[in-house]
Amino acid sequence: MNEKIEFSKRLRDAMVKAGYVASPSVLEHEFNLRWYGRSISNQAAWGWLNNRSIATQEKLQVLAEWL
């Protein structure tokens, strides 16, 4: 299986398990509350959830701590 597909599946599953709706707007909002760098866009969140891209190592750490 492709790494992007696996990442998106794990991210969606983790969001649902944590009680969130796995949507780009929810991901964008919740991630940006916890990230102290430049905010991610809705398009970036969409890409993470839809097999288009994988978050950078620093952003993966924030996702892991949150979820």
C-alpha positions, 0 to 999 in steps of 0.5 A: 500500500502507498505511504500516503494512503496509509498515512491518511487512513491512520490519521482518519482513524485516529481522529475518529477514535479521539472523538473528532469528525475526520474532515479537513476543516476540523483537522485544520482548526484543531491542528492550528490550535496546537502548532506554533509555526505558520498555520496549515491551510484547509487544502493542506489538511484535505491533502493529508486526509485524502492520500495527497500528501504526508505531514512533515516530521515536525507536524507529525509530532504535533499530530501524534501528541494531539491524537 
